């Protein structure tokens, strides 16, 4: 009887595997996307995952990663207050900001929430300066880290992702970066699931609307490059990136 049960179980597993291999990938209205199991690193399905795309605010995932790294290395602390430069304060006024002010020092913790929840471009510059002294040096660190991770088709030009011809990546490379964030810094990754954050008496909701639509969504980041729109989110042990065609 045990042999029969074992044989049946093996048959079911083989059939399941065969079905999984023959199932076509889902149809998604996106230029490029990739579904990844973040535990094993296995790509479950993808469409044109190595096509070059503009990362826009998904750039902030790398900015956050390097900040987490600096905190782990004790170069920064969450409650540490840093001064706000004029450059950070004056970053593109038409873009998303957390509204920091040169007259008021801000904590690293608040900047991280402003970066990942509010998608503040001013927060990105302030964190870059806190980690590396200036944004230019920070960008060098971003590209060095990207190469270390194996993100061979990516290049960063700034800390926030505002348009630049030198700012590019792929769905596959972003899946590598996202997996590193989840596995290397799970204690900080929880910031991505926070639905709103208040700074300077201004409350802003997380740009990731999927947090309200699906209880299994817990991050990662959203962005709106030009012209495509971009959304990133992981489900339990899985990640998906999409670049919409319209």
N, C-alpha and C positions, 0 to 999 in steps of 0.2 A: 504493500500500500504506500509506504514512504517513497519507494522508487517511482511509483505512478504519480504521486503528488509532485515530486521533484521534477519529473519529466513534463508534467502539465505546466508547472511554474516556469520552467525553462522555455517551453513553447510560447507561453503568454509573453514573456520578456522578449523573445525573438520577434514575435508578431508585432509587439508595440514598437520595437526598434525599427522594424521594416516599415511600419506605417509612418513613423516619425520621419524616416528618410525620404518617403515618397510625397509627403505633404508639401504643397507649394508654399512659398513665403506669402504672408498677407499682402494685400494690395493697399498701399499707403500713398496718399497724394503728397509725396515728398521727393525732392531731388536726390537725397542721400540719407540713408538711415542704417542703423545697426542695432541688433538686439543681442545682448551679451549676458551670460551668467557670470555675475561678479565673483562668485565663490571659486569656480573652476577656471574662469577665463575663456570658456568655450563660446564661440560665436554661434548663436542659435539660428539667426537669419539676418540677412543684410541685403541692401540694394545700393550698388555703386558706393561702397563705404570708403573708397580711397579717392573719391572726387574732391578736388580742392574747394573749400567753402570758406566764407568769412565767419569767424567765430563770434564776432560782436561781443556781447556781455558774457558769453561763455569763457572769455579770456579771464574773467574774474575767478574762475575755478582754480587756475594756476596761481593767481594772486593770493587767494585764500590758502592754497597748499603751502606756498613759501612762508606765509605768515604763521601757519600752524608749525612749520618746521622751525622757525625762529623761536617760537614759544617753547617747543620741545627742547631746543638747544639752550634755553635760558638766556637768549639774547633779548627777549621781550617777555613781559608778563601781561596777563589779561587786564589787570587793574592799573597798569602803567598809563600815565597821561602823556600825550604828545602834543606838541604845538602844531597848529594848522597853518600850512604855508599859503601864500597868496596864490601860488600855482594850483594847489588843490582846491582852494575856495573858488577860483575863477574858471575851473574846468567847464567846458561847453554848457552854458546856462540853459540851453534848450533840451539837454539830456537829463536822465534820471540822476537825482542827487539826494543825499541825506541831510543836506543843509548845515554842514559844519561851518565854523566861523573862526577867522584868525584871532579873534579876541578871546576865544574860549578853548582851552586845551581839552582834548577828548581822549577817552580811554581806548585801548586796543580792543577791548571787548565790544564797546559800542561801535567802533569802526567795522568790526567783523559782521555784526548784525546789520549795520548800514550797507555793507558790501553785498552780503548774500540774501538778505530779506528785501531791502529797499533797492538793491542794485545801484547803489550810489557810486557814480564815477569819481566824485570828490573823495569818497572813502577809499577808493582804489589807489588814488595818488597819495593820499595821506599814509596808507599802509606801506606803499612802496618806499616812501621816504623814511618811514620808521624802521623798516627792515634793512634798507641798503644805503640810506643817506640821501639818495636822489633817484628819480624814476629811471633815468638812463642806466644807472648801474643795476637797478632792479630788473630791468628788461634783459640785461645780460644774464642775470641769474635765472630768469624765466626760460630763456632759450637753452641754457646749460642744463637745466633740470629736465626740459623736454627731451633733449638728446639722451640724457641718462635713462629716462623712462622708455626710450625707444620710439618716441613720437617723431619719426623720421620725415614726415610730410607736414610739419608744423613750424611756424615762425611767429614770434610775438614782437610787436612794435611798440606797445604801450601796456600799461597795467589795467586798463579798463575795457578796451575793445572798441573804442570809437574808431570810425573808418580810417583805414590805412592800407595801401597796397602791399605793405610788408607784414600785414596781420592775416595769417591764413592757417587753416588746419583741415582735418578730415574727420568724418564720423568715427573711423577706426581709432585715430589718435586720441580723440576726445574720450572714447570708451576706456582707453588705457589710463588717461589722467583721472577720470571719474573713479575707476576701480582703485587707484592708488589712494585717493581721498578717503574712500569708504574703508579700506583695509588698514591704511597707515594711521588715520586719525578719526576713528569712530566717535570719540568723545566730542569732536568739533563738528562732525558731519550732521549732528542733530540740529544745528542752526538752520539747515536747509528746510526743515519741516515747520519752522515757526511761521505762523500765518500773518503776523503783523508786528511792527516794531515802532516805537515812539521815540523820537529824538528831537530836542529843541522844541518840544510841545507840538511836534508835527507827527501824526500817526500815518504810516503808509502800509498798505497791504503787500504781502509777498507777491511778486510778479507771476509766480507759478500758479495759475488758476486751477490746475489739476489737483492741488491740495484740497480744494473744496469739492471736486467732482468724484474723487475716488479715494476711499480711506486707506488704500494700500500704497498710495503715492507718498514718498517721503523726501523728495528733492528731485533733481540736483540743482538746476539753474535754468532760467529762461533768457532769451535774447532776441533782438530784432535787428538783424543785419539789413543791409540795403543791396538788392531789393527783397530777398527771401526772408521769411520769418522763421525763427528757430525755437524749438522747445526741447528741453532735456529733462528726463525724469527717470529715476530707477524705481522698480518695484522690488519686493523682497528678492534679493540675490540676482536681480536682472536690471539691465540698463537699456534705454533706447534713446537714440537721437534722431531727430527729423529735421529736414530742411524743406519747408513747404515751397511748392513751385510758384504759387501766386502771392 
